[in-house]
């Protein structure tokens, strides 16, 4: 330990292990005073936040979930070499439970224990004596900290302990302390009002982010298009294929403004909202409140949060399912691919409703999307995921605090980096693919094949091309705004068209992410299930609504005629 620089004296890898919401990320950020970068842990698919502090590396692993069968923690622990040091992070308020569950996982490893939320128990007269007794009985350093307000002396104390760690053995498991401090309950813990409040809180970021971003985009887009138009004119003389890729109907220059004007503001705002929820502890309260409602559909409260994340971008949402239970991860990914209308899809859908001068259609659209997504997950979820005895992935109440800007940004940065580093490159590649398919006439061929099929959904033949393109890129839904299409559709047809185009298949960006995260086999099974469900629900919407409309008209005629 170098007391001058406050760094470990030799090259050391410190791997932080702890439950969710115990303050691991905040503690490591305060220790290293450096920003994190995301990387997979030693050749695995487990994403960890890595911090470099001089010659030392701190790795913030995914939070451990009580009784969870999530493979992330086991994978990380199995990859720890003997030279690594474990920083075990436990909550002072639940120290008995945390130590009993976490210490067996690190048997034989070297490390120290950081006891967070110390400010909650500091008033206890015996608090410091308890930690001293734990040190003596286990031979492991127990360091009390308030991770949100780490002092310079706390930082030095932790780094000194890490420079000479003890070894976790069977004898390291101490006697019970017998104190437990629970956070104060809120409305979210109410049996009936809690789930309602949780739903509203989950929808609020999506509504505000999408609404604000769309209002901003409506103002900025004409300015951006004005700047792009001269460039398009200059590139028109290029050879046909290159011109198609750059300024064709789906070209990089043509469609690029949609990305930066419509999608990015939504992603940024949504990431900041979710970051505030996570940094304040509110997301954990919402998870617990929603868990009982989600179990019949094969999801958990944690899974629902990831599905809602998909309304910003499906890619980070799918990646974040790594920490889901193995029995519910597939269902969660399916729900994201089917029902999470990303910023492209939702923005394009709103654009179609606006072009048709029927903005109120967004209400029945969201209601039908929600109901059918729940039905879809219920039908495809494995039986064990729907068991009422499934208590996986749910911890107790977390402490609430006002989110600090630096903590909000730390939480949001992970989502934004996944979008910019993974989703955007794939989007650009798909833009080139779509342009190539259009240049080769394949898109027109596919739409020609599907033209007769559109009649099954009570749609005109012109709806085929938007449906085909939306299967590749969700902003293809905007093709419904062309005057010869939107002007010929009734409100029910518009609703059916955007629903079918939005859910028939996940976009290629999402599909490739699913393949990378799980497998081709899983992705192909998901595609087949989603196509069947999308066709069935779209037929029900088209013909069921038409039948209902006919019955209501007949009923009105039967009532009005006698009166006349």
KOLKOLGU-804388 format. One line per field, with one value per residue (C-alpha): residue in one letter; x negated, y, z. Coordinates in nm, 2 decimals, padded with zeros to 4 digits, always signed. Example, Ala and Ser with C-alpha at 12.3 -4.5 7.8 and 13.67 -1.06 7.14 Angstrom:
2
residu	[A,S]
xx	[-01.23,-01.37]
yy	[-00.45,-00.11]
zz	[+00.78,+00.71]
This chain:
564
residu	[X,X,X,X,X,X,X,X,X,X,X,X,X,X,X,X,X,X,X,X,X,X,X,X,X,X,X,X,X,X,X,X,X,X,X,X,X,X,X,X,X,X,X,X,X,X,X,X,X,X,X,X,X,X,X,X,X,X,X,X,X,X,X,X,X,X,X,X,X,X,X,X,X,X,X,X,X,X,X,X,X,X,X,X,X,X,X,X,X,X,X,X,X,X,X,X,X,X,X,X,X,X,X,X,X,X,X,X,X,X,X,X,X,X,X,X,X,X,X,X,X,X,X,X,X,X,X,X,X,X,X,X,X,X,X,X,X,X,X,X,X,X,X,X,X,X,X,X,X,X,X,X,X,X,X,X,X,X,X,X,X,X,X,X,X,X,X,X,X,X,X,X,X,X,X,X,X,X,X,X,X,X,X,X,X,X,X,X,X,X,X,X,X,X,X,X,X,X,X,X,X,X,X,X,X,X,X,X,X,X,X,X,X,X,X,X,X,X,X,X,X,X,X,X,X,X,X,X,X,X,X,X,X,X,X,X,X,X,X,X,X,X,X,X,X,X,X,X,X,X,X,X,X,X,X,X,X,X,X,X,X,X,X,X,X,X,X,X,X,X,X,X,X,X,X,X,X,X,X,X,X,X,X,X,X,X,X,X,X,X,X,X,X,X,X,X,X,X,X,X,X,X,X,X,X,X,X,X,X,X,X,X,X,X,X,X,X,X,X,X,X,X,X,X,X,X,X,X,X,X,X,X,X,X,X,X,X,X,X,X,X,X,X,X,X,X,X,X,X,X,X,X,X,X,X,X,X,X,X,X,X,X,X,X,X,X,X,X,X,X,X,X,X,X,X,X,X,X,X,X,X,X,X,X,X,X,X,X,X,X,X,X,X,X,X,X,X,X,X,X,X,X,X,X,X,X,X,X,X,X,X,X,X,X,X,X,X,X,X,X,X,X,X,X,X,X,X,X,X,X,X,X,X,X,X,X,X,X,X,X,X,X,X,X,X,X,X,X,X,X,X,X,X,X,X,X,X,X,X,X,X,X,X,X,X,X,X,X,X,X,X,X,X,X,X,X,X,X,X,X,X,X,X,X,X,X,X,X,X,X,X,X,X,X,X,X,X,X,X,X,X,X,X,X,X,X,X,X,X,X,X,X,X,X,X,X,X,X,X,X,X,X,X,X,X,X,X,X,X,X,X,X,X,X,X,X,X,X,X,X,X,X,X,X,X,X,X,X,X,X,X,X,X,X,X,X,X,X,X,X,X,X,X,X]
xx	[+00.00,-00.14,-00.03,-00.13,+00.07,+00.34,+00.30,+00.21,-00.16,-00.16,+00.05,+00.37,+00.71,+00.98,+01.31,+01.61,+01.88,+02.21,+02.58,+02.77,+02.81,+02.55,+02.34,+02.07,+02.06,+02.06,+01.79,+01.56,+01.62,+01.52,+01.22,+01.07,+01.21,+01.21,+01.49,+01.57,+01.57,+01.78,+01.60,+01.67,+01.51,+01.21,+01.36,+01.71,+02.04,+02.07,+02.05,+01.87,+01.77,+01.40,+01.21,+00.83,+00.65,+00.28,+00.15,+00.47,+00.79,+01.12,+01.40,+01.76,+01.95,+02.33,+02.52,+02.58,+02.95,+03.07,+03.15,+03.10,+03.00,+02.84,+02.51,+02.34,+02.20,+02.09,+01.91,+01.72,+01.62,+01.50,+01.28,+01.10,+00.73,+00.54,+00.38,+00.71,+00.84,+01.21,+01.38,+01.69,+01.95,+02.23,+02.50,+02.47,+02.84,+02.87,+02.52,+02.62,+02.81,+02.55,+02.26,+02.44,+02.52,+02.20,+01.92,+01.97,+01.93,+01.58,+01.43,+01.05,+01.03,+00.83,+01.00,+01.16,+01.52,+01.66,+01.97,+02.18,+02.48,+02.28,+02.46,+02.77,+02.62,+02.35,+02.57,+02.57,+02.33,+02.19,+02.15,+01.77,+01.71,+01.91,+01.68,+01.37,+01.51,+01.57,+01.21,+01.06,+01.28,+01.24,+00.90,+01.06,+01.06,+01.41,+01.42,+01.72,+01.81,+02.09,+02.03,+02.22,+01.99,+01.65,+01.40,+01.02,+00.95,+01.20,+01.04,+00.69,+00.82,+00.99,+00.68,+00.45,+00.67,+00.67,+00.29,+00.28,+00.60,+00.70,+00.82,+01.19,+01.22,+01.51,+01.41,+01.46,+01.84,+01.90,+02.16,+02.49,+02.50,+02.88,+02.96,+03.17,+03.28,+03.56,+03.63,+03.95,+04.25,+04.40,+04.72,+04.54,+04.56,+04.94,+05.12,+05.34,+05.21,+04.85,+04.87,+05.08,+04.82,+04.54,+04.70,+04.74,+04.38,+04.26,+04.46,+04.37,+04.02,+04.13,+04.42,+04.20,+03.89,+04.08,+04.31,+04.02,+03.80,+04.07,+04.16,+03.79,+03.76,+04.06,+03.89,+03.54,+03.61,+03.71,+03.38,+03.18,+03.35,+03.28,+02.91,+02.91,+03.10,+02.80,+02.58,+02.83,+02.83,+02.45,+02.44,+02.70,+02.45,+02.27,+02.29,+02.63,+02.53,+02.32,+02.60,+02.86,+02.65,+02.59,+02.90,+03.14,+03.48,+03.30,+02.96,+02.72,+02.76,+03.13,+03.21,+02.93,+03.13,+03.40,+03.14,+03.00,+03.32,+03.57,+03.39,+03.10,+03.30,+03.53,+03.25,+03.06,+03.37,+03.49,+03.14,+03.13,+03.48,+03.39,+03.05,+03.24,+03.47,+03.17,+02.96,+03.25,+03.34,+03.68,+03.63,+03.60,+03.92,+04.10,+03.95,+04.09,+04.43,+04.47,+04.34,+04.67,+04.85,+04.59,+04.55,+04.87,+04.71,+04.38,+04.20,+04.06,+04.07,+03.70,+03.79,+04.06,+03.81,+03.60,+03.91,+03.98,+03.62,+03.68,+03.90,+03.58,+03.37,+03.41,+03.03,+02.94,+03.26,+03.17,+02.81,+02.94,+03.13,+02.79,+02.88,+03.23,+03.31,+03.24,+03.61,+03.74,+03.46,+03.60,+03.95,+03.81,+03.62,+03.94,+04.14,+03.88,+03.87,+04.25,+04.38,+04.11,+04.17,+03.83,+03.78,+03.77,+04.09,+04.29,+04.17,+04.26,+04.60,+04.67,+04.56,+04.82,+05.10,+05.00,+05.00,+05.35,+05.46,+05.56,+05.33,+05.58,+05.50,+05.19,+05.42,+05.58,+05.25,+05.06,+05.35,+05.36,+04.98,+04.97,+05.25,+05.12,+04.76,+04.89,+05.09,+04.79,+04.56,+04.82,+04.85,+04.48,+04.34,+04.23,+04.44,+04.17,+04.14,+04.51,+04.51,+04.65,+04.37,+04.11,+03.95,+03.63,+03.48,+03.66,+03.48,+03.62,+03.70,+03.41,+03.33,+03.45,+03.24,+03.24,+03.03,+02.71,+02.62,+02.30,+02.48,+02.75,+02.49,+02.30,+02.62,+02.72,+02.38,+02.39,+02.72,+02.59,+02.26,+02.44,+02.66,+02.38,+02.12,+02.34,+02.68,+02.57,+02.30,+02.55,+02.80,+02.56,+02.49,+02.86,+02.90,+02.65,+02.82,+03.17,+03.03,+02.87,+03.19,+03.39,+03.13,+03.15,+03.53,+03.56,+03.78,+04.02,+04.03,+04.11,+04.37,+04.52,+04.54,+04.71,+04.96,+05.23,+05.17,+05.26,+05.62,+05.63,+05.58,+05.83,+05.54,+05.47,+05.18,+04.98,+04.93,+04.70,+04.38,+04.40,+04.45,+04.15,+03.92,+04.04,+03.93,+03.57,+03.58,+03.87,+03.86,+03.99,+04.34,+04.30,+04.38,+04.74,+04.73,+04.70,+05.02,+05.13,+05.12,+05.24,+05.51,+05.67,+05.68,+05.95,+05.86,+05.90,+05.68,+05.41,+05.42,+05.39,+05.12,+04.88,+04.94,+04.87,+04.56,+04.43,+04.46,+04.44,+04.06,+03.80,+03.58,+03.24,+03.05,+03.25,+03.23,+02.85,+02.82,+03.04,+02.82,+02.51,+02.65,+02.82,+02.80,+02.92,+03.14,+03.32,+03.35,+03.51,+03.76,+03.84,+03.90,+04.14,+04.34,+04.35,+04.47,+04.76,+04.86,+04.83,+05.04,+05.30,+05.33,+05.34,+05.62,+05.81,+05.77,+05.87,+06.17,+06.27,+06.29,+06.47,+06.72,+06.77,+06.81,+07.07,+07.26,+07.26,+07.38,+07.66,+07.76,+07.78,+07.99,+08.22,+08.26,+08.29,+08.54,+08.83,+08.78,+08.82]
yy	[+00.00,+00.34,+00.59,+00.88,+00.78,+00.59,+00.29,-00.07,-00.12,-00.41,-00.51,-00.65,-00.76,-00.69,-00.85,-00.71,-00.96,-00.88,-00.87,-00.62,-00.27,-00.31,-00.02,-00.21,+00.03,+00.34,+00.20,+00.11,+00.44,+00.62,+00.40,+00.44,+00.79,+00.67,+00.61,+00.25,+00.07,-00.24,-00.56,-00.93,-01.12,-01.32,-01.47,-01.52,-01.35,-01.20,-00.82,-00.65,-00.29,-00.25,+00.03,+00.10,+00.26,+00.29,-00.07,-00.21,-00.33,-00.33,-00.55,-00.48,-00.80,-00.84,-00.85,-01.18,-01.27,-01.47,-01.84,-01.74,-01.99,-01.71,-01.83,-01.49,-01.51,-01.87,-01.80,-01.51,-01.70,-02.00,-01.77,-01.62,-01.72,-01.75,-01.41,-01.22,-01.05,-01.06,-00.75,-00.89,-00.62,-00.67,-00.45,-00.36,-00.36,-00.73,-00.84,-01.19,-01.29,-01.14,-01.32,-01.65,-01.65,-01.50,-01.64,-02.00,-01.87,-01.74,-02.02,-02.05,-01.70,-01.42,-01.09,-00.84,-00.75,-00.40,-00.33,-00.07,+00.13,+00.18,+00.51,+00.31,+00.12,+00.37,+00.48,+00.13,+00.13,-00.21,-00.16,-00.11,-00.39,-00.63,-00.57,-00.61,-00.94,-01.05,-00.96,-01.16,-01.47,-01.49,-01.34,-01.13,-00.75,-00.60,-00.23,-00.02,+00.24,+00.46,+00.40,+00.72,+00.94,+00.77,+00.97,+00.98,+00.78,+00.51,+00.48,+00.44,+00.18,-00.03,-00.02,-00.11,-00.41,-00.52,-00.51,-00.78,-00.98,-01.28,-01.61,-01.71,-02.05,-02.25,-02.09,-01.74,-01.77,-01.58,-01.60,-01.42,-01.05,-01.05,-00.71,-00.63,-00.29,-00.26,+00.05,+00.23,+00.11,+00.33,+00.32,+00.06,-00.19,-00.16,-00.48,-00.31,+00.03,-00.08,-00.26,+00.03,+00.28,+00.05,+00.03,+00.41,+00.46,+00.22,+00.38,+00.74,+00.74,+00.59,+00.84,+01.15,+01.03,+00.94,+01.25,+01.49,+01.34,+01.34,+01.70,+01.79,+01.58,+01.74,+02.08,+01.97,+01.73,+02.00,+02.18,+01.85,+01.76,+02.10,+02.04,+01.69,+01.78,+01.95,+01.66,+01.42,+01.62,+01.62,+01.24,+01.16,+01.13,+00.84,+00.49,+00.32,+00.08,+00.33,+00.59,+00.35,+00.27,+00.64,+00.83,+00.56,+00.51,+00.33,+00.49,+00.60,+00.97,+00.94,+00.74,+00.88,+01.18,+00.94,+00.78,+01.10,+01.31,+01.05,+00.76,+00.91,+01.17,+00.90,+00.67,+00.94,+01.06,+00.71,+00.60,+00.90,+00.82,+00.46,+00.57,+00.79,+00.50,+00.27,+00.52,+00.61,+00.24,+00.29,+00.03,-00.24,-00.13,-00.15,-00.49,-00.63,-00.47,-00.61,-00.96,-01.13,-00.99,-01.11,-01.47,-01.60,-01.48,-01.66,-01.33,-01.18,-00.82,-00.79,-00.92,-00.66,-00.38,-00.52,-00.54,-00.17,-00.09,-00.22,+00.08,+00.28,+00.02,-00.36,-00.42,-00.31,-00.47,-00.81,-00.78,-00.70,-01.03,-01.20,-01.16,-01.32,-01.66,-01.93,-02.04,-01.69,-01.54,-01.69,-01.56,-01.22,-01.20,-01.31,-01.04,-00.78,-00.89,-00.90,-00.62,-00.37,-00.10,+00.06,+00.43,+00.36,+00.15,+00.37,+00.69,+00.56,+00.45,+00.79,+00.94,+00.72,+00.82,+01.19,+01.16,+01.01,+01.28,+01.01,+01.06,+00.91,+00.57,+00.55,+00.45,+00.14,+00.05,+00.05,-00.13,-00.40,-00.44,-00.48,-00.74,-00.95,-00.94,-01.08,-01.35,-01.43,-01.47,-01.67,-01.92,-01.95,-01.95,-02.28,-02.42,-02.38,-02.01,-01.97,-02.15,-01.94,-02.09,-01.92,-01.66,-01.62,-01.28,-01.09,-00.94,-00.73,-00.36,-00.13,+00.20,+00.50,+00.81,+01.12,+01.02,+01.21,+01.33,+01.13,+00.81,+00.87,+00.92,+00.61,+00.40,+00.55,+00.53,+00.15,+00.16,+00.44,+00.27,-00.05,+00.15,+00.35,+00.07,-00.22,-00.11,+00.17,-00.03,-00.30,-00.04,+00.10,-00.25,-00.32,+00.01,-00.11,-00.45,-00.29,-00.07,-00.36,-00.57,-00.27,-00.22,-00.59,-00.57,-00.83,-00.61,-00.54,-00.92,-01.00,-00.73,-00.87,-01.21,-01.07,-00.85,-01.12,-01.21,-00.85,-00.92,-01.17,-00.88,-00.66,-00.44,-00.32,-00.46,-00.14,-00.24,-00.52,-00.32,-00.14,-00.47,-00.63,-00.34,-00.32,-00.68,-00.56,-00.21,-00.08,+00.27,+00.10,+00.15,+00.51,+00.40,+00.39,+00.77,+00.79,+00.97,+00.69,+00.45,+00.63,+00.81,+00.49,+00.33,+00.34,+00.39,+00.02,-00.07,+00.18,+00.02,-00.33,-00.23,-00.07,-00.35,-00.63,-00.45,-00.39,-00.74,-00.98,-01.01,-00.85,-00.61,-00.75,-00.55,-00.73,-01.06,-01.05,-00.95,-01.25,-01.48,-01.35,-01.36,-01.70,-01.91,-01.94,-02.23,-02.02,-01.73,-01.95,-02.09,-01.74,-01.63,-01.91,-01.85,-01.47,-01.50,-01.73,-01.51,-01.19,-01.33,-01.46,-01.14,-00.93,-01.14,-01.11,-00.73,-00.69,-00.93,-00.91,-00.53,-00.53,-00.78,-00.57,-00.25,-00.43,-00.55,-00.20,-00.05,-00.30,-00.25,+00.13,+00.08,-00.15,+00.10,+00.42,+00.28,+00.21,+00.55,+00.71]
zz	[+00.00,-00.11,+00.15,-00.07,-00.38,-00.19,-00.43,-00.38,-00.42,-00.66,-00.96,-00.80,-00.92,-00.67,-00.75,-00.56,-00.46,-00.29,-00.32,-00.53,-00.39,-00.12,-00.26,-00.45,-00.75,-00.53,-00.31,-00.60,-00.77,-00.44,-00.39,-00.74,-00.81,-01.18,-01.43,-01.52,-01.86,-01.93,-02.02,-02.02,-01.73,-01.85,-02.17,-02.03,-02.13,-01.79,-01.82,-01.54,-01.47,-01.45,-01.28,-01.32,-01.03,-01.11,-01.13,-00.97,-01.13,-00.95,-01.10,-01.00,-01.06,-01.11,-00.78,-00.62,-00.57,-00.28,-00.37,-00.74,-01.00,-01.21,-01.35,-01.35,-01.00,-01.02,-01.35,-01.20,-00.88,-01.09,-01.29,-00.99,-00.99,-00.66,-00.70,-00.71,-00.40,-00.31,-00.17,+00.00,+00.04,+00.30,+00.45,+00.81,+00.84,+00.73,+00.83,+00.96,+00.64,+00.40,+00.57,+00.60,+00.23,+00.08,+00.29,+00.17,-00.19,-00.13,+00.07,+00.00,-00.15,-00.01,+00.08,+00.31,+00.40,+00.36,+00.57,+00.40,+00.53,+00.85,+00.90,+00.97,+01.27,+01.39,+01.67,+01.82,+02.12,+02.05,+01.67,+01.66,+01.92,+01.70,+01.40,+01.62,+01.74,+01.38,+01.29,+01.57,+01.52,+01.14,+01.08,+00.80,+00.79,+00.85,+00.74,+00.82,+00.55,+00.42,+00.05,-00.05,+00.16,+00.17,+00.36,+00.28,+00.60,+00.50,+00.16,+00.31,+00.56,+00.29,+00.05,+00.34,+00.43,+00.06,+00.05,+00.32,+00.29,+00.50,+00.37,+00.39,+00.56,+00.71,+01.05,+00.89,+00.93,+01.26,+01.52,+01.47,+01.55,+01.59,+01.46,+01.16,+01.05,+00.79,+00.57,+00.64,+00.42,+00.16,-00.05,-00.28,+00.00,+00.02,-00.09,-00.34,-00.41,-00.43,-00.77,-00.91,-00.80,-00.93,-01.28,-01.29,-01.19,-01.45,-01.73,-01.63,-01.77,-02.10,-02.13,-02.04,-02.24,-02.55,-02.53,-02.47,-02.73,-02.99,-02.92,-02.96,-03.27,-03.43,-03.39,-03.49,-03.77,-04.03,-03.96,-03.99,-04.31,-04.45,-04.38,-04.53,-04.85,-05.02,-04.93,-05.08,-05.40,-05.42,-05.38,-05.63,-05.93,-05.75,-05.90,-05.84,-05.56,-05.37,-05.42,-05.28,-04.97,-04.90,-05.02,-05.12,-04.96,-04.66,-04.70,-04.43,-04.51,-04.57,-04.25,-04.03,-03.91,-03.78,-03.56,-03.41,-03.41,-03.29,-03.11,-02.93,-02.73,-02.62,-02.52,-02.32,-02.13,-02.06,-01.94,-01.70,-01.56,-01.50,-01.35,-01.10,-01.01,-00.95,-00.77,-00.53,-00.46,-00.61,-00.87,-00.60,-00.43,-00.77,-00.84,-00.51,-00.56,-00.92,-00.85,-00.74,-01.05,-01.29,-01.17,-01.34,-01.67,-01.61,-01.53,-01.21,-01.09,-01.20,-01.55,-01.59,-01.53,-01.82,-02.05,-01.97,-02.04,-02.40,-02.47,-02.48,-02.67,-02.69,-02.70,-02.34,-02.22,-02.37,-02.24,-01.89,-01.88,-01.80,-01.43,-01.47,-01.34,-01.60,-01.59,-01.67,-01.89,-02.21,-02.13,-02.05,-02.38,-02.57,-02.40,-02.49,-02.85,-02.88,-02.67,-02.60,-02.86,-02.88,-02.95,-03.33,-03.32,-03.09,-03.25,-03.59,-03.47,-03.32,-03.66,-03.84,-03.60,-03.64,-04.02,-04.01,-03.77,-03.53,-03.23,-02.99,-03.14,-02.92,-02.62,-02.77,-02.93,-02.60,-02.43,-02.70,-02.71,-02.33,-02.31,-02.60,-02.47,-02.13,-02.31,-02.53,-02.23,-02.04,-02.33,-02.40,-02.04,-01.89,-01.61,-01.35,-01.42,-01.35,-01.02,-00.73,-00.52,-00.73,-00.50,-00.70,-00.76,-00.50,-00.21,+00.08,+00.08,-00.01,+00.16,-00.03,-00.08,-00.30,-00.61,-00.65,-01.01,-01.01,-00.91,-01.17,-01.44,-01.33,-01.36,-01.70,-01.85,-01.88,-02.08,-02.30,-02.37,-02.47,-02.71,-02.87,-02.88,-02.98,-03.11,-03.34,-03.52,-03.59,-03.70,-03.95,-04.08,-04.12,-04.30,-04.56,-04.58,-04.63,-04.90,-05.08,-05.06,-05.20,-05.48,-05.57,-05.57,-05.29,-05.07,-05.36,-05.43,-05.07,-05.05,-05.38,-05.23,-04.92,-05.10,-05.13,-04.76,-04.65,-04.73,-04.45,-04.21,-04.39,-04.52,-04.87,-05.07,-05.02,-04.65,-04.75,-04.80,-04.46,-04.29,-04.47,-04.39,-04.03,-03.99,-04.06,-03.91,-03.69,-03.85,-04.16,-04.00,-04.12,-04.48,-04.37,-04.36,-04.74,-04.87,-05.09,-04.80,-04.49,-04.68,-04.78,-04.43,-04.17,-03.81,-03.74,-04.04,-03.92,-03.58,-03.72,-03.97,-03.71,-03.46,-03.72,-03.85,-03.49,-03.35,-03.65,-03.60,-03.38,-03.58,-03.69,-03.42,-03.15,-03.32,-03.36,-02.99,-02.89,-03.10,-02.94,-02.59,-02.61,-02.93,-03.29,-03.18,-02.92,-03.16,-03.43,-03.17,-03.06,-03.42,-03.49,-03.17,-03.23,-03.59,-03.49,-03.20,-03.40,-03.69,-03.44,-03.24,-03.56,-03.71,-03.38,-03.39,-03.75,-03.76,-03.39,-03.39,-03.73,-03.60,-03.28,-03.49,-03.71,-03.40,-03.24,-03.57,-03.60,-03.24,-03.29,-03.60,-03.41,-03.13,-03.34,-03.60,-03.36,-03.21,-03.55]
